[in-house]
Amino acid sequence: MKYCKQCLMPDTRPGITFHDDGVCSPCHNYEKQKITDWGNRTKEFEVICDKYRGKYGNGYDCAISVSGGKDSHFQVWYMKEVMGMNPVLLSVGNIDWTDTGRKNIANLSDTFSCDIISIMPNHHVARLLSKKAFIEIGSPTWYADALIYAYPYRMTMQLGLHLLVYGENVNYTYGGKYNIETASAKLQAKNDVVKPVWNQWLQDGQLTEKELESAKQPTLDECEKYGLEPIYLSYFVPWDSHRNYEQAKRWGFRHLSHEYTREGTIEQYNQIDSIGYLLNQYLKYPKFGHASATEMASRWIRSGIATRDEMILHVKKHDKILDQGIVDSFLDFTGMRPSEFWKTIDKWYNPKLFYQDKWGIWHEKFEVGVGIKQ
């Protein structure tokens, strides 16, 4: 286990690469923004928008995939106010909305005068798969993530639209297997967020293919045959999640602190529309030795609002904490008993990174910012 020399992201993040200078690809990619010809990228984007603006008369001319978060506010503002498009917003609802999340998604519509078309997850499927995916593959949000990736593609085509806008290319911005800067989001499904284990959920007969169909993303061939053009806005506009947050506040975006203070993270403005959803984020800690605090600290370091040394203590303190609200929400929804829950958590600890004492408590074998202790 080694850490990036510039931020606090370890090489245990799946798919991340490090350059010969010991700096991770996300840090290098962030720095590339400083030498990118954004004027030329803007012209490229204008050509794309001109192609679709007003194409369908007074109807929508593009779709934007949104959650209601800070980045969604930035995307909608840019597409409507800067590029002059008439977007429809596509979102996937939550099982356990926070009040703040509900207000933020409503604010998108109110502030920017946009229609929102949402899908509410099938509660029966969500309840079964939250527990099964947690136990079997360590990804309790598998079903929700599958819907998030599938629904905007499907609905954009059902509406007869062709331009679909996403925010950032997660693999390029934060590290992953497909670490190539590209405007096209056609290969987004291959970023390994939703593992291709569809048949696994059908084996015990509790679910049917029909119940899972809405969560299946259209194939690349289907999208190309239709003429769908999904793009990443981050290719055309400099991307910084904290800057997006600061701007989003000016358009009515609310942080979570006035409603709930999450343990285990260093901020209250990222992924705040659901508490239970964050169990998936926490599970990165036992698996890979990093979670939300590491990810946000690394973003702040890259953007220059904090130093690596300043953030080490914060990551040490917060990353290992599993918020009690996350546990309560998950147990209430799935019906799991606490003993079964914690036994499953134990299952996902990586013995190369942690050891368990005789009391069942796990301890780090590594030091944040340094690596495995000698």
ABEGO torsion letter per residue (X at the ends): XBBBAABABBAABBGBBBBAAGBBAAAAAAAAAAABBAAAAAAAAAAAAAAABGAAEABBABBBBBAGBAAAAAAAAAAAAAAGBBBBBBBBBBABBBAAAAAAAAAAAAAAGBBBBBBBBBAAAAAAAAAAAAAAAGBAAAAAAAAAAAAAAAAAAAAGBABBBBBBBAAAAAEEABBBBBABAAAAAAAGABBBAAAAAAAAGABBAAAAAAABBBBAAAAAAAGBBBBBAAAABBBBAAAAAAAAAAAGBBBAAAABBBBGBABAABGAABAAAAAAAAAAAAAAGBBAAAAAAAAAAAAGABBAAAAAAAAAAAAABBBAAAAAAAAAAAGBBAAAAAAAAAAABBAAABBBBAAGBBBBABBBGAEBBX
